[in-house]
Amino acid sequence: MGTRPDITFNRQGGGLGRPLPGQDHYSGFIVYEDSLPTGFGTDKIKQVFSIDEAEALGVTSDDAVFKFAHYHVSEFFRMNPKGVLWLMVEPVPAVPASRTWSEITEIQNFSEGLIRQVGIFDDVAVFDDADLTKIQVVIVALQTDKQPLSVVLGSDISGTADLTALSDLRALAAPNVSVCIAESGSVVAQALVTDSSKSLTSVGNCLGTISLAQVNEDIAWPKKFRIDNGEEMAIALIANGDNIRDLSSGLLDSIHDKGYIIPRKFVGSAFTYYTDSPTAVAVTSDFAYIENNRTIDKAIRGLRIGVQPELNSPLKVNSDGTLSDETIAVFIDLSKKPLQDMQNSNEIS
């Protein structure tokens, strides 16, 4: 006997587009152009929640000016469809070497301090590691202003034929800054490279991967962070045009050891991943990787929010003027919850 005809419902998740919890995925992206997309009006910064929203503002793949920004924004949302992005179009600096990178402060202030990581597509000048120290100065000022963040920079290294000539970022003191020199060998990406004659990098992809990761997670974790989709990043390049399959393991190890974010493939797998998540500081530093900084930044933000209600409150003191055990206990209790929340989420041990 056959089964009676009936109607069966298959329940599937993911269609509601619910936002991610918390704000760790809040990101900013900066590009440099002397005009604004049509939908920006007179505003340099717009908040977008999808590539469709960016396109509605005039950031499209067929726009001669903003097709580069479109590529990076689309890669950001490909890696994290639920990301939140503040997109900034900054005028091209007249003298790139004299930049102060104040645009990082501007986009963070615009977000009211919500941004956790900023990606910068810097195609206005050849990569200069001196810029990383300047960017770090801006980040330290934001930390002082209680608005910590990390920065990942994608710069032009198209003229670096000899990759052994890349400077050693691990010799710098810019622990909150990373440099991404990965690039996709796809038709779309390489058409953009041909149009500009400069590096495209995968900085939008990298920013999306960072925003997708929990603060304690390395973006090079293969189980979670495959960065290709069978097309974009399937052919993995260094941003000077070299295919990583044509480079020796020793050379790739050397580039990695110098602190650059680069792509990798494993033997027997066609997929692409990042090699690591380095920052521009000595590898012995406690802040040598992006996840180190994101974790401490989140802890500090949480502790501040927890303790802030007691700011200027009456404090009980002992006869010698020191804080009483009761007062100390109050602040310990206030500090425990945000750290316990992170521990429950496996973000700290």
C-alpha positions in Angstrom: 0.0 0.0 0.0 1.2 3.5 -0.8 1.6 6.5 1.5 -1.5 8.8 1.6 -1.0 12.1 -0.3 -0.2 14.8 2.2 1.5 18.2 2.5 4.9 18.3 4.3 6.6 21.5 5.5 10.4 21.7 5.7 11.5 24.2 8.2 14.6 26.1 7.2 16.5 28.9 9.0 18.3 32.0 7.8 15.5 33.7 5.8 14.5 36.3 8.4 17.8 38.1 8.2 17.9 38.7 12.0 20.8 40.9 13.1 23.8 39.4 14.8 23.9 39.9 18.6 26.2 42.5 20.1 28.2 45.0 18.1 31.5 43.2 17.4 30.6 43.1 13.7 30.2 46.9 13.4 32.7 48.0 10.8 33.9 51.0 8.8 35.3 51.2 5.3 37.2 54.1 3.8 37.9 54.8 0.1 39.4 57.9 -1.5 37.6 59.7 -4.4 37.1 63.4 -5.2 33.3 62.9 -5.9 30.5 61.3 -4.0 28.1 58.6 -5.0 24.8 60.0 -6.3 22.9 58.8 -3.2 25.2 60.3 -0.7 24.1 63.8 -1.3 26.6 66.0 0.6 27.4 63.3 3.2 30.8 61.6 3.1 29.6 58.7 5.3 26.6 56.4 5.0 25.6 53.4 7.0 24.6 50.3 4.9 23.4 46.9 5.9 23.8 45.1 2.5 25.4 45.4 -0.9 21.9 46.2 -2.3 21.7 49.3 0.0 25.2 50.4 -1.2 24.1 50.0 -4.8 21.0 52.0 -4.2 23.3 54.9 -3.1 25.2 54.8 -6.3 28.0 52.4 -5.4 27.7 50.1 -8.3 29.9 47.7 -10.2 29.4 49.5 -13.5 30.3 53.0 -12.2 33.6 54.1 -13.5 34.6 55.7 -10.2 32.9 53.6 -7.5 33.3 50.1 -9.0 36.4 49.6 -6.8 34.4 50.5 -3.6 31.6 48.3 -4.9 33.9 45.3 -5.1 35.2 45.7 -1.6 31.8 46.3 -0.1 30.3 43.3 -1.9 33.2 41.2 -0.6 32.6 42.5 2.9 28.9 41.4 2.8 29.8 38.1 1.1 31.9 37.2 4.0 29.4 38.6 6.6 25.9 39.0 5.2 24.7 40.3 8.5 27.5 42.9 8.9 26.9 46.5 9.6 29.1 48.9 7.6 29.7 52.6 7.7 31.1 53.6 4.2 33.2 56.7 3.9 34.2 58.4 0.7 37.2 60.7 1.6 38.6 63.2 -0.9 41.9 62.2 -2.4 44.7 63.8 -0.3 46.7 66.4 -2.3 49.9 65.3 -0.6 49.5 61.6 0.5 52.9 61.6 2.4 51.6 64.3 4.8 48.4 62.6 5.7 47.4 62.5 9.4 44.7 59.8 8.8 42.1 61.9 10.6 39.4 60.3 8.5 39.6 57.3 10.9 38.6 59.5 13.8 35.9 61.1 11.6 34.2 57.9 10.7 34.4 56.6 14.3 32.9 59.8 15.6 30.1 59.6 13.0 29.3 56.1 14.3 29.3 57.5 17.9 32.1 55.2 18.8 30.3 52.0 17.7 32.8 50.8 15.0 35.1 48.0 16.1 37.2 47.6 13.0 38.0 49.8 10.0 39.2 48.7 6.5 41.0 51.2 4.3 41.4 50.8 0.5 44.3 53.1 0.0 45.0 53.4 -3.7 46.3 57.0 -3.6 49.9 56.2 -3.0 52.4 53.3 -3.0 52.5 51.4 0.3 54.7 53.1 2.9 55.0 51.4 6.3 55.6 54.8 7.9 51.8 55.3 7.5 51.2 52.5 10.0 52.8 54.4 12.8 50.7 57.5 11.9 47.6 55.4 11.9 48.5 54.0 15.3 48.8 57.5 16.7 45.1 58.1 15.6 44.0 54.8 17.2 45.7 55.5 20.5 43.9 58.9 20.6 40.6 57.1 20.0 41.5 54.6 22.8 42.0 57.5 25.1 38.6 58.8 24.0 37.1 55.4 24.8 36.5 54.5 21.2 39.0 51.6 20.5 39.2 49.9 17.1 41.5 47.9 14.8 42.5 49.0 11.3 43.3 46.8 8.3 45.0 48.5 5.4 45.0 47.5 1.7 47.7 49.5 -0.1 49.4 49.5 -3.5 52.3 47.1 -3.8 51.9 46.5 -7.6 55.4 47.8 -8.2 57.0 45.4 -5.8 58.3 42.8 -8.2 60.7 41.3 -5.6 58.6 40.3 -2.6 61.7 39.9 -0.5 62.0 43.7 -0.5 58.8 44.1 1.6 59.5 45.9 4.8 59.3 44.0 8.1 56.1 45.1 9.8 57.1 43.1 12.9 59.8 45.8 13.5 57.1 48.5 14.0 55.1 49.6 17.0 51.6 49.7 15.5 49.8 46.9 17.3 46.3 47.9 16.2 47.1 48.1 12.5 47.3 45.2 10.0 48.2 45.2 6.3 46.4 42.9 3.8 48.3 42.1 0.6 46.1 39.2 -0.5 44.2 39.6 -3.8 41.8 37.6 -5.9 42.8 36.4 -9.3 39.1 36.3 -10.5 38.1 37.9 -13.8 36.2 40.7 -11.9 39.1 41.5 -9.6 41.8 41.5 -12.2 39.7 43.7 -14.6 39.7 46.3 -11.8 43.5 45.8 -11.4 44.0 46.4 -15.1 41.8 49.5 -15.0 43.7 51.1 -12.2 47.2 49.6 -12.7 47.4 49.3 -9.0 46.8 46.7 -6.3 43.2 45.9 -5.5 43.9 43.7 -2.4 41.2 41.7 -0.6 40.8 44.3 2.2 37.0 44.3 1.9 37.0 40.5 2.2 39.4 40.7 5.1 37.3 43.2 7.0 34.2 41.1 6.4 36.0 38.1 7.8 37.1 40.0 10.9 33.6 41.2 11.5 32.3 37.7 11.2 34.8 36.3 13.7 34.2 36.3 17.4 36.7 38.7 19.0 38.9 35.8 20.2 39.0 34.0 16.8 41.8 34.0 14.3 40.5 34.8 10.8 42.9 32.1 9.6 40.8 29.3 11.2 40.1 26.9 8.3 37.1 25.3 9.8 35.2 28.6 10.0 36.8 31.0 7.6 37.0 29.8 4.0 37.4 33.1 2.1 36.7 32.0 -1.5 33.4 31.2 -3.1 34.7 29.2 -6.0 35.2 32.4 -7.9 36.4 35.3 -5.8 39.6 34.4 -4.1 39.6 30.9 -5.7 42.8 32.0 -7.5 44.9 33.4 -4.6 47.4 36.1 -5.4 49.7 38.5 -3.6 48.7 42.0 -4.4 51.7 42.5 -6.7 50.1 40.0 -9.1 52.1 36.9 -8.1 50.1 33.7 -7.8 50.9 32.0 -4.5 51.1 28.6 -6.2 54.2 30.0 -8.1 55.9 31.1 -4.9 58.2 29.0 -2.7 57.1 28.0 0.7 60.2 29.7 2.1 59.2 33.1 0.5 55.6 32.8 1.7 56.8 32.0 5.2 59.1 35.0 5.0 56.2 37.3 4.0 54.1 35.9 6.8 56.9 36.3 9.3 57.1 40.0 8.3 53.6 40.5 9.5 51.4 40.7 6.4 48.0 39.1 5.9 48.3 36.8 2.9 46.2 33.9 1.4 47.0 30.2 1.6 45.9 26.9 0.2 46.4 23.5 1.7 47.6 20.5 -0.2 44.6 18.5 -1.4 42.1 21.3 -1.1 41.0 23.9 -3.6 39.8 26.3 -1.0 41.5 29.5 0.1 42.1 30.8 3.6 44.1 33.6 5.2 47.5 32.5 6.6 47.2 34.4 9.9 46.0 37.7 11.5 49.2 39.6 12.3 49.5 43.2 13.4 52.4 45.6 12.9 54.3 44.9 16.1 56.8 42.3 17.4 55.5 38.8 17.4 56.4 38.6 21.1 53.9 41.4 21.9 50.7 40.5 23.7 49.0 42.5 20.9 50.7 40.7 17.9 47.4 39.5 16.4 44.1 41.1 15.6 42.1 38.8 17.9 44.3 39.8 20.8 43.4 43.5 20.3 39.7 42.8 19.6 39.4 40.8 22.8 41.0 43.3 25.1 39.0 46.2 23.4 35.8 44.3 24.1 36.7 43.6 27.7 37.6 47.3 28.2 34.3 48.5 26.7 32.3 46.0 28.8 34.1 47.0 32.0 33.5 50.7 31.3 29.8 50.2 30.8 29.6 48.0 33.9 31.4 50.4 36.2 30.2 53.7 34.7 26.9 54.0 36.7 29.0 54.3 39.9 31.1 57.2 38.6 31.1 60.0 41.2 29.1 57.9 43.6 29.7 58.1 47.4 32.6 55.9 48.4 33.0 54.4 51.9 36.5 54.6 53.1 38.5 53.3 56.1 39.9 55.5 58.8 43.2 55.7 56.9 41.5 56.9 53.7 41.7 53.7 51.8 38.6 52.2 50.1 36.5 49.9 52.4 36.2 46.2 51.6 32.5 46.9 51.0 33.2 49.5 48.3 35.9 47.4 46.7 33.4 44.5 46.6 30.9 46.7 44.7 33.3 47.5 42.0 34.5 43.9 41.7 30.9 42.7 41.3 30.3 45.3 38.6 33.4 44.2 36.8 32.6 40.5 36.9 29.5 40.5 34.7 31.0 41.7 31.4 34.0 39.4 31.8 31.7 36.5 32.8 29.6 37.1 29.7 32.8 36.9 27.5 33.9 33.8 29.3 30.4 32.2 28.7 30.9 33.0 25.0 34.4 31.4 25.1 35.9 34.7 24.2 38.3 34.7 27.2 39.4 31.8 29.5 
